[in-house]
């Protein structure tokens, strides 16, 4: 596929929506809508058999959802993924990690968005005070046993695709350990 042209339809500090004119291999043309968002970091804070989750109101869904700490830094889009992970963990939970391990990369919605995420496992944790942004004022944070996390996924209480995919990366990482 070849991009023949592009026009910005909408933009704010968190995203740009664009419409691209495309040329296909067979010579036909069309349009493709794309949502450009900064890359994000998702952190799995783990202390033994406990996982730290955050719960917040997700405006597009109109629901409160439990998920792993995650976020972007539009004002610092070139921030190193590990530094972004450290920032998101501290900001949303107050935790500081002595060790970060990158588990993998997630493409959020590759059929419509350029956004990618790096998944990190955070261990050797120490408690501290959170540094939440104004949009995160109603956020809660709590520890859950891994079995409860899995039960919440099975019951449909955790539906965040990135959190569920990140947990799969954690399982693969653990299975690869000698």
Backbone as JSON Lines, residues from 0, in Angstrom:
{"i":0,"aa":"X","n":[0.84,-1.17,0.0],"ca":[0.0,0.0,0.0],"c":[0.89,1.24,0.0]}
{"i":1,"aa":"X","n":[0.49,2.23,-0.75],"ca":[1.26,3.46,-0.87],"c":[0.41,4.63,-0.4]}
{"i":2,"aa":"X","n":[1.0,5.51,0.39],"ca":[0.3,6.73,0.82],"c":[0.46,7.77,-0.28]}
{"i":3,"aa":"X","n":[-0.69,8.22,-0.8],"ca":[-0.69,9.21,-1.88],"c":[-0.84,10.63,-1.35]}
{"i":4,"aa":"X","n":[-1.43,10.76,-0.18],"ca":[-1.64,12.07,0.42],"c":[-2.22,11.88,1.81]}
{"i":5,"aa":"X","n":[-2.21,12.93,2.61],"ca":[-2.71,12.84,3.97],"c":[-3.25,14.19,4.4]}
{"i":6,"aa":"X","n":[-4.36,14.16,5.16],"ca":[-4.88,15.41,5.71],"c":[-5.29,15.19,7.16]}
{"i":7,"aa":"X","n":[-4.95,16.16,7.99],"ca":[-5.32,16.11,9.4],"c":[-6.78,16.49,9.54]}
{"i":8,"aa":"X","n":[-7.54,15.64,10.2],"ca":[-8.97,15.87,10.4],"c":[-9.24,16.5,11.76]}
{"i":9,"aa":"X","n":[-8.45,16.09,12.77],"ca":[-8.66,16.56,14.14],"c":[-7.36,16.37,14.91]}
{"i":10,"aa":"X","n":[-7.08,17.26,15.86],"ca":[-5.89,17.1,16.7],"c":[-6.11,17.73,18.07]}
{"i":11,"aa":"X","n":[-5.57,17.09,19.1],"ca":[-5.44,17.68,20.43],"c":[-4.11,17.18,20.99]}
{"i":12,"aa":"X","n":[-3.81,17.48,22.26],"ca":[-2.49,17.09,22.79],"c":[-2.33,15.59,22.92]}
{"i":13,"aa":"X","n":[-3.42,14.83,22.86],"ca":[-3.35,13.37,23.07],"c":[-3.42,12.57,21.78]}
{"i":14,"aa":"X","n":[-3.94,13.17,20.68],"ca":[-4.09,12.39,19.46],"c":[-4.24,13.28,18.23]}
{"i":15,"aa":"X","n":[-3.97,12.66,17.09],"ca":[-4.22,13.27,15.79],"c":[-5.01,12.25,14.98]}
{"i":16,"aa":"X","n":[-6.1,12.69,14.39],"ca":[-6.86,11.84,13.49],"c":[-6.59,12.35,12.08]}
{"i":17,"aa":"X","n":[-6.18,11.42,11.22],"ca":[-5.88,11.83,9.85],"c":[-6.57,10.89,8.87]}
{"i":18,"aa":"X","n":[-6.74,11.39,7.65],"ca":[-7.3,10.59,6.58],"c":[-6.27,10.55,5.46]}
{"i":19,"aa":"X","n":[-5.85,9.34,5.12],"ca":[-4.83,9.16,4.08],"c":[-5.46,8.65,2.79]}
{"i":20,"aa":"X","n":[-5.06,9.24,1.7],"ca":[-5.4,8.69,0.38],"c":[-4.36,7.61,0.1]}
{"i":21,"aa":"X","n":[-4.82,6.42,-0.3],"ca":[-3.9,5.31,-0.51],"c":[-4.04,4.74,-1.92]}
{"i":22,"aa":"X","n":[-2.95,4.15,-2.35],"ca":[-2.94,3.41,-3.61],"c":[-2.65,1.95,-3.3]}
{"i":23,"aa":"X","n":[-3.49,1.07,-3.79],"ca":[-3.33,-0.37,-3.56],"c":[-2.48,-1.0,-4.66]}
{"i":24,"aa":"X","n":[-2.0,-2.21,-4.39],"ca":[-1.13,-2.93,-5.33],"c":[-1.81,-3.16,-6.68]}
{"i":25,"aa":"X","n":[-3.15,-3.28,-6.67],"ca":[-3.86,-3.54,-7.93],"c":[-4.15,-2.26,-8.72]}
{"i":26,"aa":"X","n":[-3.67,-1.11,-8.21],"ca":[-3.86,0.15,-8.91],"c":[-5.06,0.95,-8.46]}
{"i":27,"aa":"X","n":[-5.96,0.36,-7.65],"ca":[-7.11,1.11,-7.17],"c":[-6.69,2.03,-6.03]}
{"i":28,"aa":"X","n":[-7.51,3.02,-5.74],"ca":[-7.23,3.96,-4.66],"c":[-8.34,3.88,-3.62]}
{"i":29,"aa":"X","n":[-8.07,4.45,-2.48],"ca":[-9.04,4.48,-1.4],"c":[-8.59,5.43,-0.31]}
{"i":30,"aa":"X","n":[-9.27,5.36,0.81],"ca":[-8.9,6.18,1.97],"c":[-8.69,5.28,3.17]}
{"i":31,"aa":"X","n":[-7.89,5.76,4.08],"ca":[-7.62,5.04,5.32],"c":[-7.63,6.05,6.45]}
{"i":32,"aa":"X","n":[-8.45,5.81,7.46],"ca":[-8.48,6.66,8.64],"c":[-7.49,6.14,9.67]}
{"i":33,"aa":"X","n":[-6.68,7.04,10.23],"ca":[-5.64,6.66,11.18],"c":[-5.71,7.56,12.41]}
{"i":34,"aa":"X","n":[-5.59,6.96,13.59],"ca":[-5.48,7.7,14.84],"c":[-4.04,7.58,15.3]}
{"i":35,"aa":"X","n":[-3.33,8.7,15.31],"ca":[-1.95,8.73,15.81],"c":[-1.97,9.14,17.26]}
{"i":36,"aa":"X","n":[-1.4,8.28,18.11],"ca":[-1.27,8.59,19.54],"c":[0.15,8.26,19.96]}
{"i":37,"aa":"X","n":[0.65,8.95,20.98],"ca":[2.01,8.63,21.45],"c":[2.07,7.2,21.98]}
{"i":38,"aa":"X","n":[3.24,6.6,21.87],"ca":[3.43,5.27,22.43],"c":[3.24,5.32,23.94]}
{"i":39,"aa":"X","n":[2.92,4.17,24.53],"ca":[2.66,4.11,25.96],"c":[3.52,3.05,26.61]}
{"i":40,"aa":"X","n":[3.59,3.13,27.92],"ca":[4.24,2.09,28.72],"c":[3.18,1.51,29.65]}
{"i":41,"aa":"X","n":[3.2,0.21,29.8],"ca":[2.33,-0.5,30.74],"c":[3.25,-1.23,31.71]}
{"i":42,"aa":"X","n":[2.92,-1.14,32.99],"ca":[3.77,-1.73,34.03],"c":[2.97,-2.77,34.81]}
{"i":43,"aa":"X","n":[3.58,-3.95,34.96],"ca":[3.02,-4.99,35.83],"c":[3.83,-4.96,37.12]}
{"i":44,"aa":"X","n":[3.31,-4.3,38.17],"ca":[4.01,-4.29,39.44],"c":[3.72,-5.63,40.15]}
{"i":45,"aa":"X","n":[4.78,-6.38,40.47],"ca":[4.59,-7.69,41.07],"c":[5.46,-7.82,42.31]}
{"i":46,"aa":"X","n":[4.81,-8.23,43.39],"ca":[5.48,-8.47,44.66],"c":[5.12,-9.89,45.08]}
{"i":47,"aa":"X","n":[6.01,-10.83,44.83],"ca":[5.7,-12.23,45.11],"c":[4.55,-12.69,44.21]}
{"i":48,"aa":"X","n":[3.46,-13.07,44.82],"ca":[2.28,-13.52,44.07],"c":[1.19,-12.45,44.02]}
{"i":49,"aa":"X","n":[1.57,-11.21,44.32],"ca":[0.61,-10.1,44.27],"c":[0.9,-9.21,43.08]}
{"i":50,"aa":"X","n":[-0.19,-8.67,42.5],"ca":[-0.11,-7.72,41.39],"c":[-0.79,-6.43,41.82]}
{"i":51,"aa":"X","n":[-0.21,-5.3,41.44],"ca":[-0.81,-4.0,41.79],"c":[-1.58,-3.5,40.57]}
{"i":52,"aa":"X","n":[-2.85,-3.18,40.79],"ca":[-3.72,-2.65,39.74],"c":[-4.2,-1.26,40.12]}
{"i":53,"aa":"X","n":[-4.65,-0.53,39.12],"ca":[-5.3,0.75,39.36],"c":[-6.72,0.66,38.8]}
{"i":54,"aa":"X","n":[-7.61,1.38,39.43],"ca":[-8.98,1.46,38.95],"c":[-9.3,2.92,38.68]}
{"i":55,"aa":"X","n":[-9.87,3.16,37.49],"ca":[-10.22,4.53,37.14],"c":[-11.44,4.53,36.23]}
{"i":56,"aa":"X","n":[-12.05,5.69,36.13],"ca":[-13.19,5.87,35.24],"c":[-12.67,6.04,33.84]}
{"i":57,"aa":"X","n":[-13.14,5.2,32.93],"ca":[-12.76,5.28,31.52],"c":[-13.91,5.95,30.78]}
{"i":58,"aa":"X","n":[-13.73,7.23,30.5],"ca":[-14.78,8.06,29.94],"c":[-15.44,7.47,28.69]}
{"i":59,"aa":"X","n":[-14.68,7.0,27.69],"ca":[-15.36,6.48,26.49],"c":[-16.29,5.31,26.78]}
{"i":60,"aa":"X","n":[-15.97,4.51,27.81],"ca":[-16.83,3.38,28.18],"c":[-17.94,3.77,29.16]}
{"i":61,"aa":"X","n":[-17.7,4.86,29.89],"ca":[-18.65,5.25,30.94],"c":[-18.6,4.3,32.12]}
{"i":62,"aa":"X","n":[-17.44,3.66,32.34],"ca":[-17.3,2.64,33.39],"c":[-15.98,2.81,34.13]}
{"i":63,"aa":"X","n":[-15.97,2.35,35.38],"ca":[-14.72,2.23,36.12],"c":[-14.13,0.87,35.79]}
{"i":64,"aa":"X","n":[-12.81,0.81,35.55],"ca":[-12.15,-0.44,35.16],"c":[-10.85,-0.62,35.93]}
{"i":65,"aa":"X","n":[-10.56,-1.85,36.33],"ca":[-9.27,-2.21,36.9],"c":[-8.32,-2.56,35.77]}
{"i":66,"aa":"X","n":[-7.07,-2.14,35.88],"ca":[-6.07,-2.42,34.85],"c":[-4.68,-2.21,35.45]}
{"i":67,"aa":"X","n":[-3.66,-2.61,34.7],"ca":[-2.3,-2.32,35.13],"c":[-2.0,-0.84,34.88]}
{"i":68,"aa":"X","n":[-1.11,-0.25,35.69],"ca":[-0.72,1.14,35.43],"c":[-0.16,1.28,34.01]}
{"i":69,"aa":"X","n":[-0.6,2.33,33.33],"ca":[-0.15,2.54,31.95],"c":[-0.43,3.97,31.54]}
{"i":70,"aa":"X","n":[0.32,4.44,30.56],"ca":[0.06,5.78,30.08],"c":[1.1,6.26,29.09]}
{"i":71,"aa":"X","n":[0.85,7.46,28.61],"ca":[1.7,8.1,27.62],"c":[2.23,9.41,28.19]}
{"i":72,"aa":"X","n":[3.11,10.02,27.43],"ca":[3.65,11.33,27.8],"c":[3.67,12.2,26.55]}
{"i":73,"aa":"X","n":[2.51,12.71,26.12],"ca":[2.47,13.48,24.87],"c":[3.46,14.63,24.84]}
{"i":74,"aa":"X","n":[3.67,15.28,25.97],"ca":[4.59,16.42,26.01],"c":[6.05,15.97,25.94]}
{"i":75,"aa":"X","n":[6.27,14.65,26.13],"ca":[7.62,14.09,26.04],"c":[7.56,12.79,25.22]}
{"i":76,"aa":"X","n":[7.05,12.89,24.01],"ca":[6.81,11.71,23.18],"c":[8.07,10.91,22.91]}
{"i":77,"aa":"X","n":[9.22,11.53,23.0],"ca":[10.48,10.81,22.72],"c":[11.09,10.22,23.99]}
{"i":78,"aa":"X","n":[10.36,10.23,25.1],"ca":[10.86,9.7,26.36],"c":[11.17,8.21,26.2]}
{"i":79,"aa":"X","n":[12.31,7.79,26.75],"ca":[12.71,6.39,26.73],"c":[11.59,5.54,27.36]}
{"i":80,"aa":"X","n":[11.22,4.41,26.74],"ca":[10.11,3.59,27.27],"c":[10.3,3.18,28.73]}
{"i":81,"aa":"X","n":[11.52,2.84,29.13],"ca":[11.75,2.45,30.52],"c":[11.53,3.64,31.47]}
{"i":82,"aa":"X","n":[11.94,4.84,31.05],"ca":[11.72,6.03,31.87],"c":[10.23,6.34,31.96]}
{"i":83,"aa":"X","n":[9.51,6.14,30.86],"ca":[8.06,6.34,30.86],"c":[7.39,5.34,31.81]}
{"i":84,"aa":"X","n":[7.84,4.08,31.78],"ca":[7.29,3.06,32.67],"c":[7.5,3.44,34.13]}
{"i":85,"aa":"X","n":[8.7,3.9,34.44],"ca":[9.02,4.32,35.81],"c":[8.12,5.48,36.23]}
{"i":86,"aa":"X","n":[7.93,6.42,35.33],"ca":[7.09,7.58,35.61],"c":[5.64,7.17,35.85]}
{"i":87,"aa":"X","n":[5.1,6.31,34.98],"ca":[3.71,5.88,35.13],"c":[3.49,5.11,36.43]}
{"i":88,"aa":"X","n":[4.42,4.25,36.78],"ca":[4.3,3.48,38.02],"c":[4.26,4.41,39.22]}
{"i":89,"aa":"X","n":[5.19,5.34,39.29],"ca":[5.26,6.31,40.4],"c":[4.02,7.2,40.43]}
{"i":90,"aa":"X","n":[3.63,7.69,39.24],"ca":[2.51,8.62,39.14],"c":[1.2,7.98,39.61]}
{"i":91,"aa":"X","n":[0.93,6.77,39.14],"ca":[-0.38,6.16,39.39],"c":[-0.46,5.38,40.7]}
{"i":92,"aa":"X","n":[0.66,4.82,41.17],"ca":[0.6,3.98,42.38],"c":[1.45,4.48,43.53]}
{"i":93,"aa":"X","n":[2.44,5.3,43.25],"ca":[3.39,5.72,44.27],"c":[4.54,4.74,44.42]}
{"i":94,"aa":"X","n":[4.49,3.62,43.73],"ca":[5.54,2.61,43.84],"c":[6.8,3.03,43.08]}
{"i":95,"aa":"X","n":[7.93,2.6,43.61],"ca":[9.21,2.73,42.94],"c":[9.76,1.32,42.79]}
{"i":96,"aa":"X","n":[10.31,1.01,41.63],"ca":[10.82,-0.33,41.37],"c":[12.34,-0.34,41.36]}
{"i":97,"aa":"X","n":[12.92,-1.34,41.98],"ca":[14.36,-1.52,41.92],"c":[14.78,-2.23,40.65]}
{"i":98,"aa":"X","n":[13.81,-2.89,40.0],"ca":[14.13,-3.65,38.79],"c":[12.97,-3.56,37.8]}
{"i":99,"aa":"X","n":[13.3,-3.23,36.54],"ca":[12.35,-3.23,35.43],"c":[12.87,-4.2,34.37]}
{"i":100,"aa":"X","n":[11.98,-5.05,33.86],"ca":[12.31,-5.95,32.77],"c":[11.28,-5.73,31.67]}
{"i":101,"aa":"X","n":[11.75,-5.43,30.46],"ca":[10.8,-5.27,29.35],"c":[10.35,-6.65,28.89]}
{"i":102,"aa":"X","n":[9.02,-6.85,28.84],"ca":[8.45,-8.14,28.47],"c":[8.06,-8.22,27.0]}
{"i":103,"aa":"X","n":[7.77,-7.09,26.38],"ca":[7.36,-7.12,24.98],"c":[6.7,-5.85,24.53]}
{"i":104,"aa":"X","n":[6.15,-5.9,23.32],"ca":[5.51,-4.76,22.68],"c":[4.09,-5.15,22.29]}
{"i":105,"aa":"X","n":[3.17,-4.21,22.46],"ca":[1.77,-4.41,22.08],"c":[1.36,-3.34,21.06]}
{"i":106,"aa":"X","n":[0.67,-3.75,20.03],"ca":[0.03,-2.82,19.1],"c":[-1.43,-2.75,19.51]}
{"i":107,"aa":"X","n":[-1.88,-1.57,19.9],"ca":[-3.2,-1.4,20.49],"c":[-4.33,-1.77,19.52]}
{"i":108,"aa":"X","n":[-4.37,-1.14,18.4],"ca":[-5.42,-1.37,17.39],"c":[-4.8,-1.11,16.03]}
{"i":109,"aa":"X","n":[-3.95,-2.03,15.53],"ca":[-3.16,-1.76,14.34],"c":[-3.97,-1.53,13.07]}
{"i":110,"aa":"X","n":[-5.24,-1.82,13.08],"ca":[-6.08,-1.55,11.93],"c":[-6.52,-0.1,11.84]}
{"i":111,"aa":"X","n":[-6.3,0.67,12.94],"ca":[-6.74,2.07,12.92],"c":[-5.83,3.03,13.66]}
{"i":112,"aa":"X","n":[-4.85,2.5,14.43],"ca":[-4.02,3.39,15.23],"c":[-2.54,3.02,15.11]}
{"i":113,"aa":"X","n":[-1.7,4.05,15.17],"ca":[-0.25,3.86,15.13],"c":[0.33,3.6,16.51]}
{"i":114,"aa":"X","n":[-0.48,3.68,17.55],"ca":[0.02,3.58,18.92],"c":[0.55,2.19,19.24]}
{"i":115,"aa":"X","n":[1.71,2.19,19.9],"ca":[2.35,0.96,20.36],"c":[2.65,1.11,21.84]}
{"i":116,"aa":"X","n":[2.74,-0.01,22.53],"ca":[3.05,0.02,23.95],"c":[4.15,-0.94,24.32]}
{"i":117,"aa":"X","n":[4.98,-0.53,25.27],"ca":[6.02,-1.41,25.82],"c":[5.54,-1.89,27.18]}
{"i":118,"aa":"X","n":[5.67,-3.18,27.41],"ca":[5.22,-3.8,28.66],"c":[6.43,-4.1,29.53]}
{"i":119,"aa":"X","n":[6.37,-3.69,30.78],"ca":[7.46,-3.89,31.73],"c":[6.96,-4.62,32.97]}
{"i":120,"aa":"X","n":[7.8,-5.49,33.49],"ca":[7.6,-6.11,34.79],"c":[8.41,-5.3,35.79]}
{"i":121,"aa":"X","n":[7.76,-4.84,36.86],"ca":[8.44,-4.07,37.91],"c":[8.47,-4.89,39.18]}
{"i":122,"aa":"X","n":[9.67,-5.09,39.73],"ca":[9.84,-5.83,40.97],"c":[10.76,-5.04,41.9]}
{"i":123,"aa":"X","n":[11.03,-5.61,43.07],"ca":[11.82,-4.93,44.1],"c":[11.19,-3.58,44.4]}
{"i":124,"aa":"X","n":[9.92,-3.63,44.77],"ca":[9.09,-2.43,44.9],"c":[9.17,-1.83,46.3]}
{"i":125,"aa":"X","n":[9.12,-0.49,46.33],"ca":[8.99,0.23,47.59],"c":[7.81,1.19,47.44]}
{"i":126,"aa":"X","n":[7.09,1.35,48.54],"ca":[5.9,2.22,48.56],"c":[6.32,3.69,48.65]}
{"i":127,"aa":"X","n":[5.49,4.54,48.09],"ca":[5.69,5.98,48.17],"c":[4.37,6.67,47.88]}
{"i":128,"aa":"X","n":[4.41,7.95,47.66],"ca":[3.2,8.71,47.38],"c":[3.0,8.83,45.87]}
{"i":129,"aa":"X","n":[1.76,8.67,45.44],"ca":[1.45,8.81,44.01],"c":[1.55,10.27,43.59]}
{"i":130,"aa":"X","n":[1.66,10.48,42.29],"ca":[1.8,11.83,41.71],"c":[0.83,11.95,40.55]}
{"i":131,"aa":"X","n":[-0.44,11.7,40.8],"ca":[-1.44,11.62,39.73],"c":[-1.73,12.94,39.06]}
{"i":132,"aa":"X","n":[-2.07,12.82,37.77],"ca":[-2.48,13.97,36.97],"c":[-3.93,14.33,37.33]}
{"i":133,"aa":"X","n":[-4.39,15.54,36.98],"ca":[-5.76,15.95,37.31],"c":[-6.82,14.96,36.81]}
{"i":134,"aa":"X","n":[-6.6,14.35,35.63],"ca":[-7.58,13.39,35.09],"c":[-7.64,12.1,35.89]}
{"i":135,"aa":"X","n":[-6.64,11.88,36.76],"ca":[-6.56,10.64,37.53],"c":[-6.95,10.82,38.99]}
{"i":136,"aa":"X","n":[-7.63,11.92,39.31],"ca":[-7.94,12.24,40.7],"c":[-8.74,11.15,41.4]}
{"i":137,"aa":"X","n":[-9.63,10.47,40.65],"ca":[-10.48,9.45,41.29],"c":[-9.9,8.05,41.19]}
{"i":138,"aa":"X","n":[-8.65,7.94,40.77],"ca":[-8.0,6.64,40.61],"c":[-7.78,5.98,41.98]}
{"i":139,"aa":"X","n":[-7.97,4.67,42.0],"ca":[-7.64,3.87,43.19],"c":[-6.56,2.87,42.8]}
{"i":140,"aa":"X","n":[-5.82,2.41,43.78],"ca":[-4.76,1.44,43.54],"c":[-4.8,0.4,44.65]}
{"i":141,"aa":"X","n":[-4.65,-0.89,44.27],"ca":[-4.71,-1.95,45.27],"c":[-3.94,-3.18,44.79]}
{"i":142,"aa":"X","n":[-3.51,-3.98,45.77],"ca":[-2.85,-5.26,45.5],"c":[-3.89,-6.35,45.35]}
{"i":143,"aa":"X","n":[-3.63,-7.27,44.41],"ca":[-4.5,-8.43,44.21],"c":[-3.64,-9.68,44.08]}
{"i":144,"aa":"X","n":[-4.05,-10.79,44.71],"ca":[-3.36,-12.04,44.44],"c":[-3.53,-12.41,42.97]}
{"i":145,"aa":"X","n":[-2.52,-13.07,42.41],"ca":[-2.6,-13.42,40.99],"c":[-3.84,-14.23,40.66]}
{"i":146,"aa":"X","n":[-4.22,-15.15,41.53],"ca":[-5.42,-15.94,41.29],"c":[-6.66,-15.07,41.2]}
{"i":147,"aa":"X","n":[-6.73,-14.02,42.01],"ca":[-7.87,-13.11,41.96],"c":[-7.86,-12.31,40.66]}
{"i":148,"aa":"X","n":[-6.67,-11.87,40.22],"ca":[-6.57,-11.18,38.94],"c":[-7.14,-12.06,37.83]}
{"i":149,"aa":"X","n":[-6.71,-13.31,37.79],"ca":[-7.19,-14.24,36.76],"c":[-8.7,-14.45,36.86]}
{"i":150,"aa":"X","n":[-9.22,-14.54,38.08],"ca":[-10.67,-14.7,38.27],"c":[-11.42,-13.45,37.8]}
{"i":151,"aa":"X","n":[-10.86,-12.27,38.03],"ca":[-11.49,-11.02,37.58],"c":[-11.54,-10.97,36.06]}
{"i":152,"aa":"X","n":[-10.49,-11.45,35.4],"ca":[-10.49,-11.51,33.93],"c":[-11.59,-12.47,33.49]}
{"i":153,"aa":"X","n":[-11.65,-13.65,34.11],"ca":[-12.65,-14.66,33.73],"c":[-14.08,-14.17,33.94]}
{"i":154,"aa":"X","n":[-14.28,-13.37,34.99],"ca":[-15.63,-12.84,35.28],"c":[-15.97,-11.6,34.46]}
{"i":155,"aa":"X","n":[-15.04,-11.11,33.66],"ca":[-15.29,-9.92,32.86],"c":[-15.17,-8.63,33.64]}
{"i":156,"aa":"X","n":[-14.5,-8.67,34.79],"ca":[-14.3,-7.47,35.6],"c":[-13.06,-6.71,35.16]}
{"i":157,"aa":"X","n":[-12.1,-7.42,34.59],"ca":[-10.94,-6.79,33.95],"c":[-11.1,-7.08,32.47]}
{"i":158,"aa":"X","n":[-11.31,-6.01,31.7],"ca":[-11.55,-6.15,30.26],"c":[-10.56,-5.35,29.43]}
{"i":159,"aa":"X","n":[-9.62,-4.67,30.07],"ca":[-8.63,-3.88,29.37],"c":[-7.73,-4.82,28.56]}
{"i":160,"aa":"X","n":[-7.82,-4.71,27.25],"ca":[-7.09,-5.62,26.36],"c":[-5.59,-5.56,26.61]}
{"i":161,"aa":"X","n":[-5.05,-4.36,26.85],"ca":[-3.61,-4.24,27.07],"c":[-3.19,-4.97,28.34]}
{"i":162,"aa":"X","n":[-4.0,-4.86,29.4],"ca":[-3.66,-5.54,30.66],"c":[-3.69,-7.05,30.49]}
{"i":163,"aa":"X","n":[-4.69,-7.55,29.79],"ca":[-4.81,-8.99,29.58],"c":[-3.67,-9.49,28.71]}
{"i":164,"aa":"X","n":[-3.35,-8.76,27.65],"ca":[-2.23,-9.15,26.78],"c":[-0.91,-9.06,27.54]}
{"i":165,"aa":"X","n":[-0.74,-8.05,28.37],"ca":[0.49,-7.9,29.14],"c":[0.66,-9.08,30.11]}
{"i":166,"aa":"X","n":[-0.43,-9.53,30.7],"ca":[-0.35,-10.68,31.61],"c":[0.09,-11.92,30.84]}
{"i":167,"aa":"X","n":[-0.36,-12.07,29.6],"ca":[0.09,-13.18,28.76],"c":[1.6,-13.09,28.53]}
{"i":168,"aa":"X","n":[2.11,-11.88,28.28],"ca":[3.56,-11.7,28.13],"c":[4.29,-12.08,29.41]}
{"i":169,"aa":"X","n":[3.71,-11.77,30.56],"ca":[4.3,-12.16,31.84],"c":[4.37,-13.68,31.95]}
{"i":170,"aa":"X","n":[3.28,-14.37,31.62],"ca":[3.26,-15.83,31.68],"c":[4.31,-16.43,30.75]}
{"i":171,"aa":"X","n":[4.42,-15.9,29.53],"ca":[5.43,-16.39,28.59],"c":[6.84,-16.16,29.14]}
{"i":172,"aa":"X","n":[7.06,-15.0,29.74],"ca":[8.36,-14.68,30.33],"c":[8.69,-15.67,31.45]}
{"i":173,"aa":"X","n":[7.72,-15.95,32.29],"ca":[7.95,-16.88,33.4],"c":[8.2,-18.3,32.89]}
{"i":174,"aa":"X","n":[7.49,-18.7,31.86],"ca":[7.68,-20.05,31.29],"c":[9.02,-20.2,30.61]}
{"i":175,"aa":"X","n":[9.62,-19.1,30.17],"ca":[10.9,-19.14,29.49],"c":[12.07,-19.18,30.48]}
{"i":176,"aa":"X","n":[11.78,-18.9,31.76],"ca":[12.83,-18.89,32.77],"c":[13.29,-20.31,33.09]}
{"i":177,"aa":"X","n":[14.62,-20.5,33.25],"ca":[15.14,-21.86,33.56],"c":[14.75,-22.31,34.95]}
